[in-house]
């Protein structure tokens, strides 16, 4: 029996259901077998996939990294670069399925990138470094991510690889948005769409682009456009059975409706058939916020913020920002309702009515006065808000119109005097 036949027989006899430990040991023996001929490599490849699958199911991230370290020296003996790239990407993908494992993934990416550099596997290095930049972004290591992205962008533009360019610039847009640099984030997203016009965009990537487009539109307070993008993103993720991202897109759809002062529409969406399989904490959070905004109930809004604090803070770059803006708007609307009937009102009374501390009320009212949302002044000595009498804008317009007619009349009189003098001069010359 040849070596290939012996290895194949050993592989075929593995029964993971009877002895998982025995299966792992056999796969390890096959992988480390000192022969890298084409037929043996095929068996090794299957053993690697099976072993990686076991480690992934058991959530053994350290063992996956060890497996990678074991096979990297073997892979450089394989002449087919596409085959080695597939093996490395498969192990990496198995590792990504283990939740809460970002640090291990970053370590794995760095090891693979170093190996690629040593063995001149440029395409695989670009792919892995792009994943590394995305992981650094998710770990909030924005400066490290931008530094890596800048290097990748330089190489991609030189190679004119539009497919990789689209992925890299999308991550760049996300990082700049997290850094609150909206102009650069929008510019990167525009570049994504420009490059994407001449290539095929996979449905998953298109859904991600739509998501980021919605985020930027929401930043610019264009919530109608943002809602449209989030809806397209939701449709894409929903069709791909990506429940996590579909739920996130749905959450942003609801957020757009609420921010656009359409909480009833948000509640209707929540009660529709399509949201049933996406029920959970994110949507319950949006439901309570929508109810509070619909009722203009500041206390209910604060309770929703408190009950779903973890949900809101975990989405610090999008949801938390808009919830903060929404709270400010709701607070100002409630203050306007309280002070509207009065020409002068005590600050203690306002604070008692709205159930907030006096300093919070003072700070908010000061901001509203500076922004010219209310016409009045804070009398700190007496502790009250003094409202100015509303000036009749129609009278102002009338006075302005009369002033224009007066000036026109003066111009006509001046022309008349000049004409009169010209006539007198003409008659004297005759």
TORKOL-4160 file (C-alpha; in steps of 0.2 Angstrom, whole numbers, padded with zeros to 4 digits, m for minus):
430
<pt num="1" X="0000" Y="0000" Z="0000"/>
<pt num="2" X="0007" Y="0017" Z="m0005"/>
<pt num="3" X="0009" Y="0032" Z="0007"/>
<pt num="4" X="m0005" Y="0041" Z="m0001"/>
<pt num="5" X="m0017" Y="0026" Z="0001"/>
<pt num="6" X="m0011" Y="0024" Z="0020"/>
<pt num="7" X="m0015" Y="0042" Z="0024"/>
<pt num="8" X="m0032" Y="0041" Z="0015"/>
<pt num="9" X="m0037" Y="0025" Z="0024"/>
<pt num="10" X="m0032" Y="0033" Z="0041"/>
<pt num="11" X="m0042" Y="0049" Z="0036"/>
<pt num="12" X="m0057" Y="0038" Z="0031"/>
<pt num="13" X="m0057" Y="0028" Z="0047"/>
<pt num="14" X="m0059" Y="0044" Z="0058"/>
<pt num="15" X="m0075" Y="0044" Z="0068"/>
<pt num="16" X="m0078" Y="0060" Z="0077"/>
<pt num="17" X="m0094" Y="0054" Z="0085"/>
<pt num="18" X="m0085" Y="0040" Z="0094"/>
<pt num="19" X="m0069" Y="0048" Z="0099"/>
<pt num="20" X="m0066" Y="0066" Z="0097"/>
<pt num="21" X="m0049" Y="0066" Z="0105"/>
<pt num="22" X="m0044" Y="0052" Z="0094"/>
<pt num="23" X="m0050" Y="0061" Z="0078"/>
<pt num="24" X="m0040" Y="0077" Z="0083"/>
<pt num="25" X="m0024" Y="0066" Z="0086"/>
<pt num="26" X="m0026" Y="0057" Z="0069"/>
<pt num="27" X="m0029" Y="0074" Z="0060"/>
<pt num="28" X="m0014" Y="0081" Z="0068"/>
<pt num="29" X="m0004" Y="0066" Z="0062"/>
<pt num="30" X="m0010" Y="0068" Z="0044"/>
<pt num="31" X="m0006" Y="0087" Z="0044"/>
<pt num="32" X="0012" Y="0085" Z="0051"/>
<pt num="33" X="0016" Y="0070" Z="0040"/>
<pt num="34" X="0033" Y="0074" Z="0031"/>
<pt num="35" X="0027" Y="0073" Z="0013"/>
<pt num="36" X="0020" Y="0088" Z="0003"/>
<pt num="37" X="0017" Y="0079" Z="m0014"/>
<pt num="38" X="0001" Y="0084" Z="m0023"/>
<pt num="39" X="m0009" Y="0069" Z="m0018"/>
<pt num="40" X="m0004" Y="0070" Z="0000"/>
<pt num="41" X="m0008" Y="0089" Z="0001"/>
<pt num="42" X="m0026" Y="0085" Z="m0004"/>
<pt num="43" X="m0028" Y="0074" Z="0011"/>
<pt num="44" X="m0019" Y="0086" Z="0022"/>
<pt num="45" X="m0031" Y="0100" Z="0016"/>
<pt num="46" X="m0046" Y="0090" Z="0021"/>
<pt num="47" X="m0039" Y="0085" Z="0038"/>
<pt num="48" X="m0035" Y="0104" Z="0041"/>
<pt num="49" X="m0053" Y="0109" Z="0037"/>
<pt num="50" X="m0060" Y="0095" Z="0048"/>
<pt num="51" X="m0049" Y="0099" Z="0063"/>
<pt num="52" X="m0052" Y="0118" Z="0061"/>
<pt num="53" X="m0071" Y="0114" Z="0061"/>
<pt num="54" X="m0069" Y="0104" Z="0077"/>
<pt num="55" X="m0060" Y="0118" Z="0086"/>
<pt num="56" X="m0072" Y="0131" Z="0080"/>
<pt num="57" X="m0087" Y="0121" Z="0086"/>
<pt num="58" X="m0079" Y="0119" Z="0103"/>
<pt num="59" X="m0074" Y="0138" Z="0103"/>
<pt num="60" X="m0055" Y="0134" Z="0105"/>
<pt num="61" X="m0047" Y="0149" Z="0098"/>
<pt num="62" X="m0030" Y="0146" Z="0105"/>
<pt num="63" X="m0030" Y="0129" Z="0096"/>
<pt num="64" X="m0035" Y="0137" Z="0080"/>
<pt num="65" X="m0020" Y="0149" Z="0081"/>
<pt num="66" X="m0009" Y="0134" Z="0086"/>
<pt num="67" X="m0015" Y="0125" Z="0070"/>
<pt num="68" X="m0011" Y="0140" Z="0060"/>
<pt num="69" X="0007" Y="0141" Z="0067"/>
<pt num="70" X="0008" Y="0122" Z="0063"/>
<pt num="71" X="0003" Y="0123" Z="0045"/>
<pt num="72" X="0011" Y="0139" Z="0039"/>
<pt num="73" X="0029" Y="0131" Z="0037"/>
<pt num="74" X="0020" Y="0117" Z="0027"/>
<pt num="75" X="0010" Y="0129" Z="0016"/>
<pt num="76" X="0026" Y="0137" Z="0009"/>
<pt num="77" X="0030" Y="0121" Z="0002"/>
<pt num="78" X="0014" Y="0120" Z="m0008"/>
<pt num="79" X="0017" Y="0129" Z="m0025"/>
<pt num="80" X="m0002" Y="0133" Z="m0028"/>
<pt num="81" X="m0004" Y="0150" Z="m0020"/>
<pt num="82" X="m0023" Y="0150" Z="m0022"/>
<pt num="83" X="m0024" Y="0133" Z="m0012"/>
<pt num="84" X="m0013" Y="0140" Z="0002"/>
<pt num="85" X="m0024" Y="0156" Z="0002"/>
<pt num="86" X="m0040" Y="0146" Z="0003"/>
<pt num="87" X="m0033" Y="0136" Z="0018"/>
<pt num="88" X="m0028" Y="0151" Z="0028"/>
<pt num="89" X="m0044" Y="0161" Z="0024"/>
<pt num="90" X="m0054" Y="0145" Z="0030"/>
<pt num="91" X="m0045" Y="0144" Z="0047"/>
<pt num="92" X="m0047" Y="0163" Z="0049"/>
<pt num="93" X="m0066" Y="0162" Z="0045"/>
<pt num="94" X="m0068" Y="0148" Z="0057"/>
<pt num="95" X="m0060" Y="0159" Z="0071"/>
<pt num="96" X="m0071" Y="0173" Z="0067"/>
<pt num="97" X="m0086" Y="0162" Z="0071"/>
<pt num="98" X="m0080" Y="0162" Z="0089"/>
<pt num="99" X="m0088" Y="0177" Z="0098"/>
<pt num="100" X="m0079" Y="0189" Z="0109"/>
<pt num="101" X="m0062" Y="0184" Z="0101"/>
<pt num="102" X="m0056" Y="0200" Z="0093"/>
<pt num="103" X="m0039" Y="0200" Z="0102"/>
<pt num="104" X="m0035" Y="0182" Z="0096"/>
<pt num="105" X="m0041" Y="0187" Z="0078"/>
<pt num="106" X="m0029" Y="0202" Z="0078"/>
<pt num="107" X="m0015" Y="0191" Z="0084"/>
<pt num="108" X="m0019" Y="0178" Z="0070"/>
<pt num="109" X="m0020" Y="0192" Z="0057"/>
<pt num="110" X="m0003" Y="0198" Z="0062"/>
<pt num="111" X="0005" Y="0181" Z="0061"/>
<pt num="112" X="m0002" Y="0178" Z="0044"/>
<pt num="113" X="0003" Y="0195" Z="0037"/>
<pt num="114" X="0021" Y="0192" Z="0043"/>
<pt num="115" X="0021" Y="0175" Z="0035"/>
<pt num="116" X="0014" Y="0183" Z="0019"/>
<pt num="117" X="0027" Y="0196" Z="0019"/>
<pt num="118" X="0041" Y="0183" Z="0021"/>
<pt num="119" X="0034" Y="0172" Z="0007"/>
<pt num="120" X="0029" Y="0186" Z="m0005"/>
<pt num="121" X="0010" Y="0181" Z="m0004"/>
<pt num="122" X="0005" Y="0199" Z="m0009"/>
<pt num="123" X="m0013" Y="0196" Z="m0013"/>
<pt num="124" X="m0017" Y="0186" Z="0003"/>
<pt num="125" X="m0007" Y="0199" Z="0014"/>
<pt num="126" X="m0019" Y="0213" Z="0007"/>
<pt num="127" X="m0034" Y="0203" Z="0011"/>
<pt num="128" X="m0028" Y="0199" Z="0029"/>
<pt num="129" X="m0022" Y="0216" Z="0032"/>
<pt num="130" X="m0039" Y="0223" Z="0027"/>
<pt num="131" X="m0047" Y="0211" Z="0039"/>
<pt num="132" X="m0035" Y="0217" Z="0052"/>
<pt num="133" X="m0039" Y="0235" Z="0049"/>
<pt num="134" X="m0058" Y="0231" Z="0051"/>
<pt num="135" X="m0054" Y="0222" Z="0068"/>
<pt num="136" X="m0044" Y="0237" Z="0074"/>
<pt num="137" X="m0059" Y="0248" Z="0070"/>
<pt num="138" X="m0070" Y="0236" Z="0080"/>
<pt num="139" X="m0058" Y="0237" Z="0094"/>
<pt num="140" X="m0059" Y="0256" Z="0094"/>
<pt num="141" X="m0040" Y="0257" Z="0089"/>
<pt num="142" X="m0044" Y="0270" Z="0076"/>
<pt num="143" X="m0027" Y="0277" Z="0073"/>
<pt num="144" X="m0019" Y="0260" Z="0071"/>
<pt num="145" X="m0033" Y="0256" Z="0059"/>
<pt num="146" X="m0031" Y="0272" Z="0049"/>
<pt num="147" X="m0012" Y="0270" Z="0048"/>
<pt num="148" X="m0014" Y="0252" Z="0040"/>
<pt num="149" X="m0028" Y="0258" Z="0029"/>
<pt num="150" X="m0017" Y="0272" Z="0022"/>
<pt num="151" X="m0003" Y="0260" Z="0017"/>
<pt num="152" X="m0016" Y="0248" Z="0009"/>
<pt num="153" X="m0024" Y="0262" Z="m0001"/>
<pt num="154" X="m0007" Y="0267" Z="m0008"/>
<pt num="155" X="m0004" Y="0249" Z="m0014"/>
<pt num="156" X="m0022" Y="0247" Z="m0021"/>
<pt num="157" X="m0021" Y="0263" Z="m0031"/>
<pt num="158" X="m0005" Y="0258" Z="m0038"/>
<pt num="159" X="m0011" Y="0241" Z="m0042"/>
<pt num="160" X="m0028" Y="0248" Z="m0048"/>
<pt num="161" X="m0037" Y="0234" Z="m0038"/>
<pt num="162" X="m0055" Y="0241" Z="m0037"/>
<pt num="163" X="m0062" Y="0226" Z="m0028"/>
<pt num="164" X="m0050" Y="0228" Z="m0014"/>
<pt num="165" X="m0051" Y="0247" Z="m0015"/>
<pt num="166" X="m0070" Y="0247" Z="m0012"/>
<pt num="167" X="m0068" Y="0236" Z="0004"/>
<pt num="168" X="m0054" Y="0246" Z="0011"/>
<pt num="169" X="m0062" Y="0263" Z="0008"/>
<pt num="170" X="m0078" Y="0257" Z="0016"/>
<pt num="171" X="m0068" Y="0253" Z="0032"/>
<pt num="172" X="m0060" Y="0270" Z="0030"/>
<pt num="173" X="m0077" Y="0278" Z="0030"/>
<pt num="174" X="m0082" Y="0269" Z="0045"/>
<pt num="175" X="m0066" Y="0273" Z="0055"/>
<pt num="176" X="m0067" Y="0292" Z="0051"/>
<pt num="177" X="m0086" Y="0292" Z="0056"/>
<pt num="178" X="m0081" Y="0284" Z="0073"/>
<pt num="179" X="m0068" Y="0298" Z="0074"/>
<pt num="180" X="m0082" Y="0311" Z="0071"/>
<pt num="181" X="m0073" Y="0317" Z="0055"/>
<pt num="182" X="m0089" Y="0317" Z="0044"/>
<pt num="183" X="m0081" Y="0326" Z="0029"/>
<pt num="184" X="m0068" Y="0313" Z="0027"/>
<pt num="185" X="m0080" Y="0299" Z="0031"/>
<pt num="186" X="m0092" Y="0305" Z="0017"/>
<pt num="187" X="m0077" Y="0308" Z="0005"/>
<pt num="188" X="m0072" Y="0290" Z="0007"/>
<pt num="189" X="m0089" Y="0283" Z="0005"/>
<pt num="190" X="m0091" Y="0293" Z="m0011"/>
<pt num="191" X="m0075" Y="0285" Z="m0017"/>
<pt num="192" X="m0083" Y="0268" Z="m0013"/>
<pt num="193" X="m0098" Y="0272" Z="m0024"/>
<pt num="194" X="m0087" Y="0279" Z="m0038"/>
<pt num="195" X="m0076" Y="0263" Z="m0039"/>
<pt num="196" X="m0091" Y="0252" Z="m0037"/>
<pt num="197" X="m0099" Y="0258" Z="m0053"/>
<pt num="198" X="m0086" Y="0249" Z="m0064"/>
<pt num="199" X="m0086" Y="0232" Z="m0054"/>
<pt num="200" X="m0098" Y="0219" Z="m0047"/>
<pt num="201" X="m0102" Y="0222" Z="m0029"/>
<pt num="202" X="m0107" Y="0206" Z="m0019"/>
<pt num="203" X="m0124" Y="0208" Z="m0010"/>
<pt num="204" X="m0116" Y="0207" Z="0007"/>
<pt num="205" X="m0104" Y="0221" Z="0003"/>
<pt num="206" X="m0118" Y="0231" Z="m0005"/>
<pt num="207" X="m0129" Y="0230" Z="0010"/>
<pt num="208" X="m0114" Y="0236" Z="0021"/>
<pt num="209" X="m0112" Y="0251" Z="0009"/>
<pt num="210" X="m0130" Y="0255" Z="0010"/>
<pt num="211" X="m0129" Y="0254" Z="0029"/>
<pt num="212" X="m0114" Y="0266" Z="0029"/>
<pt num="213" X="m0123" Y="0278" Z="0017"/>
<pt num="214" X="m0138" Y="0278" Z="0029"/>
<pt num="215" X="m0127" Y="0282" Z="0044"/>
<pt num="216" X="m0119" Y="0297" Z="0035"/>
<pt num="217" X="m0136" Y="0304" Z="0029"/>
<pt num="218" X="m0142" Y="0303" Z="0047"/>
<pt num="219" X="m0127" Y="0312" Z="0053"/>
<pt num="220" X="m0132" Y="0326" Z="0041"/>
<pt num="221" X="m0150" Y="0326" Z="0048"/>
<pt num="222" X="m0157" Y="0319" Z="0032"/>
<pt num="223" X="m0167" Y="0306" Z="0040"/>
<pt num="224" X="m0178" Y="0302" Z="0025"/>
<pt num="225" X="m0163" Y="0298" Z="0014"/>
<pt num="226" X="m0156" Y="0288" Z="0029"/>
<pt num="227" X="m0172" Y="0278" Z="0031"/>
<pt num="228" X="m0171" Y="0273" Z="0012"/>
<pt num="229" X="m0153" Y="0267" Z="0014"/>
<pt num="230" X="m0156" Y="0258" Z="0030"/>
<pt num="231" X="m0171" Y="0249" Z="0021"/>
<pt num="232" X="m0161" Y="0244" Z="0007"/>
<pt num="233" X="m0148" Y="0237" Z="0019"/>
<pt num="234" X="m0161" Y="0228" Z="0029"/>
<pt num="235" X="m0167" Y="0220" Z="0013"/>
<pt num="236" X="m0150" Y="0214" Z="0008"/>
<pt num="237" X="m0145" Y="0207" Z="0025"/>
<pt num="238" X="m0162" Y="0199" Z="0027"/>
<pt num="239" X="m0161" Y="0190" Z="0010"/>
<pt num="240" X="m0143" Y="0184" Z="0015"/>
<pt num="241" X="m0150" Y="0177" Z="0032"/>
<pt num="242" X="m0138" Y="0189" Z="0041"/>
<pt num="243" X="m0149" Y="0191" Z="0056"/>
<pt num="244" X="m0137" Y="0202" Z="0067"/>
<pt num="245" X="m0134" Y="0215" Z="0053"/>
<pt num="246" X="m0153" Y="0214" Z="0048"/>
<pt num="247" X="m0158" Y="0218" Z="0065"/>
<pt num="248" X="m0146" Y="0232" Z="0066"/>
<pt num="249" X="m0152" Y="0240" Z="0050"/>
<pt num="250" X="m0170" Y="0238" Z="0056"/>
<pt num="251" X="m0165" Y="0247" Z="0072"/>
<pt num="252" X="m0158" Y="0261" Z="0062"/>
<pt num="253" X="m0174" Y="0262" Z="0051"/>
<pt num="254" X="m0184" Y="0265" Z="0067"/>
<pt num="255" X="m0172" Y="0277" Z="0073"/>
<pt num="256" X="m0173" Y="0287" Z="0057"/>
<pt num="257" X="m0192" Y="0288" Z="0059"/>
<pt num="258" X="m0192" Y="0293" Z="0077"/>
<pt num="259" X="m0178" Y="0307" Z="0073"/>
<pt num="260" X="m0189" Y="0313" Z="0059"/>
<pt num="261" X="m0204" Y="0316" Z="0071"/>
<pt num="262" X="m0213" Y="0301" Z="0065"/>
<pt num="263" X="m0214" Y="0289" Z="0080"/>
<pt num="264" X="m0231" Y="0282" Z="0075"/>
<pt num="265" X="m0223" Y="0276" Z="0059"/>
<pt num="266" X="m0209" Y="0268" Z="0069"/>
<pt num="267" X="m0222" Y="0259" Z="0080"/>
<pt num="268" X="m0232" Y="0253" Z="0065"/>
<pt num="269" X="m0216" Y="0245" Z="0058"/>
<pt num="270" X="m0213" Y="0237" Z="0075"/>
<pt num="271" X="m0230" Y="0229" Z="0074"/>
<pt num="272" X="m0228" Y="0223" Z="0056"/>
<pt num="273" X="m0225" Y="0205" Z="0051"/>
<pt num="274" X="m0207" Y="0207" Z="0045"/>
<pt num="275" X="m0200" Y="0212" Z="0062"/>
<pt num="276" X="m0206" Y="0196" Z="0071"/>
<pt num="277" X="m0190" Y="0186" Z="0069"/>
<pt num="278" X="m0180" Y="0201" Z="0074"/>
<pt num="279" X="m0188" Y="0204" Z="0091"/>
<pt num="280" X="m0176" Y="0207" Z="0105"/>
<pt num="281" X="m0168" Y="0220" Z="0116"/>
<pt num="282" X="m0163" Y="0232" Z="0101"/>
<pt num="283" X="m0181" Y="0233" Z="0095"/>
<pt num="284" X="m0188" Y="0234" Z="0112"/>
<pt num="285" X="m0177" Y="0249" Z="0116"/>
<pt num="286" X="m0183" Y="0258" Z="0100"/>
<pt num="287" X="m0201" Y="0254" Z="0105"/>
<pt num="288" X="m0200" Y="0262" Z="0122"/>
<pt num="289" X="m0191" Y="0277" Z="0114"/>
<pt num="290" X="m0204" Y="0279" Z="0101"/>
<pt num="291" X="m0218" Y="0278" Z="0113"/>
<pt num="292" X="m0210" Y="0292" Z="0124"/>
<pt num="293" X="m0208" Y="0303" Z="0109"/>
<pt num="294" X="m0225" Y="0300" Z="0103"/>
<pt num="295" X="m0232" Y="0305" Z="0120"/>
<pt num="296" X="m0219" Y="0319" Z="0122"/>
<pt num="297" X="m0215" Y="0311" Z="0139"/>
<pt num="298" X="m0198" Y="0316" Z="0146"/>
<pt num="299" X="m0199" Y="0304" Z="0161"/>
<pt num="300" X="m0204" Y="0289" Z="0150"/>
<pt num="301" X="m0189" Y="0293" Z="0138"/>
<pt num="302" X="m0177" Y="0294" Z="0153"/>
<pt num="303" X="m0183" Y="0277" Z="0159"/>
<pt num="304" X="m0181" Y="0270" Z="0142"/>
<pt num="305" X="m0163" Y="0277" Z="0142"/>
<pt num="306" X="m0160" Y="0269" Z="0159"/>
<pt num="307" X="m0168" Y="0252" Z="0156"/>
<pt num="308" X="m0158" Y="0250" Z="0139"/>
<pt num="309" X="m0142" Y="0259" Z="0144"/>
<pt num="310" X="m0131" Y="0244" Z="0139"/>
<pt num="311" X="m0140" Y="0243" Z="0122"/>
<pt num="312" X="m0138" Y="0262" Z="0119"/>
<pt num="313" X="m0120" Y="0263" Z="0125"/>
<pt num="314" X="m0114" Y="0248" Z="0115"/>
<pt num="315" X="m0119" Y="0258" Z="0099"/>
<pt num="316" X="m0109" Y="0274" Z="0104"/>
<pt num="317" X="m0105" Y="0279" Z="0086"/>
<pt num="318" X="m0123" Y="0280" Z="0080"/>
<pt num="319" X="m0138" Y="0276" Z="0091"/>
<pt num="320" X="m0131" Y="0285" Z="0107"/>
<pt num="321" X="m0127" Y="0301" Z="0097"/>
<pt num="322" X="m0145" Y="0302" Z="0090"/>
<pt num="323" X="m0153" Y="0297" Z="0107"/>
<pt num="324" X="m0144" Y="0311" Z="0115"/>
<pt num="325" X="m0150" Y="0324" Z="0101"/>
<pt num="326" X="m0168" Y="0317" Z="0103"/>
<pt num="327" X="m0167" Y="0319" Z="0122"/>
<pt num="328" X="m0162" Y="0337" Z="0120"/>
<pt num="329" X="m0176" Y="0341" Z="0107"/>
<pt num="330" X="m0189" Y="0332" Z="0119"/>
<pt num="331" X="m0182" Y="0342" Z="0134"/>
<pt num="332" X="m0184" Y="0359" Z="0124"/>
<pt num="333" X="m0201" Y="0355" Z="0118"/>
<pt num="334" X="m0207" Y="0351" Z="0136"/>
<pt num="335" X="m0199" Y="0367" Z="0142"/>
<pt num="336" X="m0208" Y="0377" Z="0129"/>
<pt num="337" X="m0225" Y="0370" Z="0134"/>
<pt num="338" X="m0222" Y="0374" Z="0152"/>
<pt num="339" X="m0216" Y="0392" Z="0149"/>
<pt num="340" X="m0228" Y="0396" Z="0135"/>
<pt num="341" X="m0243" Y="0404" Z="0146"/>
<pt num="342" X="m0231" Y="0415" Z="0156"/>
<pt num="343" X="m0223" Y="0432" Z="0154"/>
<pt num="344" X="m0212" Y="0428" Z="0169"/>
<pt num="345" X="m0210" Y="0411" Z="0178"/>
<pt num="346" X="m0200" Y="0405" Z="0192"/>
<pt num="347" X="m0186" Y="0393" Z="0188"/>
<pt num="348" X="m0190" Y="0382" Z="0203"/>
<pt num="349" X="m0207" Y="0380" Z="0197"/>
<pt num="350" X="m0201" Y="0375" Z="0179"/>
<pt num="351" X="m0189" Y="0362" Z="0187"/>
<pt num="352" X="m0203" Y="0355" Z="0198"/>
<pt num="353" X="m0215" Y="0353" Z="0183"/>
<pt num="354" X="m0202" Y="0345" Z="0172"/>
<pt num="355" X="m0195" Y="0334" Z="0187"/>
<pt num="356" X="m0177" Y="0340" Z="0183"/>
<pt num="357" X="m0163" Y="0348" Z="0193"/>
<pt num="358" X="m0162" Y="0367" Z="0194"/>
<pt num="359" X="m0145" Y="0368" Z="0186"/>
<pt num="360" X="m0151" Y="0357" Z="0171"/>
<pt num="361" X="m0166" Y="0368" Z="0168"/>
<pt num="362" X="m0155" Y="0384" Z="0169"/>
<pt num="363" X="m0142" Y="0377" Z="0157"/>
<pt num="364" X="m0155" Y="0371" Z="0145"/>
<pt num="365" X="m0164" Y="0388" Z="0145"/>
<pt num="366" X="m0148" Y="0398" Z="0143"/>
<pt num="367" X="m0144" Y="0387" Z="0128"/>
<pt num="368" X="m0162" Y="0390" Z="0121"/>
<pt num="369" X="m0160" Y="0409" Z="0123"/>
<pt num="370" X="m0143" Y="0409" Z="0115"/>
<pt num="371" X="m0150" Y="0399" Z="0100"/>
<pt num="372" X="m0164" Y="0412" Z="0099"/>
<pt num="373" X="m0177" Y="0398" Z="0102"/>
<pt num="374" X="m0185" Y="0408" Z="0115"/>
<pt num="375" X="m0185" Y="0427" Z="0117"/>
<pt num="376" X="m0181" Y="0431" Z="0135"/>
<pt num="377" X="m0168" Y="0432" Z="0149"/>
<pt num="378" X="m0164" Y="0423" Z="0165"/>
<pt num="379" X="m0165" Y="0435" Z="0180"/>
<pt num="380" X="m0153" Y="0426" Z="0192"/>
<pt num="381" X="m0156" Y="0437" Z="0206"/>
<pt num="382" X="m0174" Y="0433" Z="0207"/>
<pt num="383" X="m0172" Y="0416" Z="0200"/>
<pt num="384" X="m0185" Y="0417" Z="0186"/>
<pt num="385" X="m0186" Y="0418" Z="0167"/>
<pt num="386" X="m0193" Y="0434" Z="0160"/>
<pt num="387" X="m0201" Y="0432" Z="0143"/>
<pt num="388" X="m0200" Y="0447" Z="0131"/>
<pt num="389" X="m0216" Y="0453" Z="0122"/>
<pt num="390" X="m0217" Y="0446" Z="0105"/>
<pt num="391" X="m0215" Y="0459" Z="0092"/>
<pt num="392" X="m0228" Y="0459" Z="0078"/>
<pt num="393" X="m0218" Y="0454" Z="0063"/>
<pt num="394" X="m0232" Y="0461" Z="0052"/>
<pt num="395" X="m0229" Y="0478" Z="0059"/>
<pt num="396" X="m0211" Y="0477" Z="0056"/>
<pt num="397" X="m0214" Y="0472" Z="0037"/>
<pt num="398" X="m0226" Y="0486" Z="0036"/>
<pt num="399" X="m0214" Y="0499" Z="0043"/>
<pt num="400" X="m0200" Y="0492" Z="0031"/>
<pt num="401" X="m0212" Y="0494" Z="0016"/>
<pt num="402" X="m0216" Y="0512" Z="0021"/>
<pt num="403" X="m0198" Y="0516" Z="0022"/>
<pt num="404" X="m0195" Y="0509" Z="0005"/>
<pt num="405" X="m0209" Y="0520" Z="m0002"/>
<pt num="406" X="m0202" Y="0536" Z="0007"/>
<pt num="407" X="m0185" Y="0533" Z="m0001"/>
<pt num="408" X="m0193" Y="0530" Z="m0018"/>
<pt num="409" X="m0202" Y="0547" Z="m0016"/>
<pt num="410" X="m0186" Y="0556" Z="m0012"/>
<pt num="411" X="m0178" Y="0549" Z="m0028"/>
<pt num="412" X="m0193" Y="0554" Z="m0038"/>
<pt num="413" X="m0192" Y="0572" Z="m0031"/>
<pt num="414" X="m0174" Y="0573" Z="m0034"/>
<pt num="415" X="m0176" Y="0568" Z="m0052"/>
<pt num="416" X="m0191" Y="0581" Z="m0054"/>
<pt num="417" X="m0179" Y="0595" Z="m0047"/>
<pt num="418" X="m0165" Y="0590" Z="m0059"/>
<pt num="419" X="m0178" Y="0590" Z="m0074"/>
<pt num="420" X="m0184" Y="0607" Z="m0069"/>
<pt num="421" X="m0167" Y="0615" Z="m0069"/>
<pt num="422" X="m0163" Y="0607" Z="m0086"/>
<pt num="423" X="m0179" Y="0615" Z="m0093"/>
<pt num="424" X="m0175" Y="0632" Z="m0086"/>
<pt num="425" X="m0157" Y="0631" Z="m0092"/>
<pt num="426" X="m0164" Y="0627" Z="m0110"/>
<pt num="427" X="m0176" Y="0641" Z="m0110"/>
<pt num="428" X="m0163" Y="0654" Z="m0105"/>
<pt num="429" X="m0151" Y="0648" Z="m0119"/>
<pt num="430" X="m0165" Y="0651" Z="m0132"/>
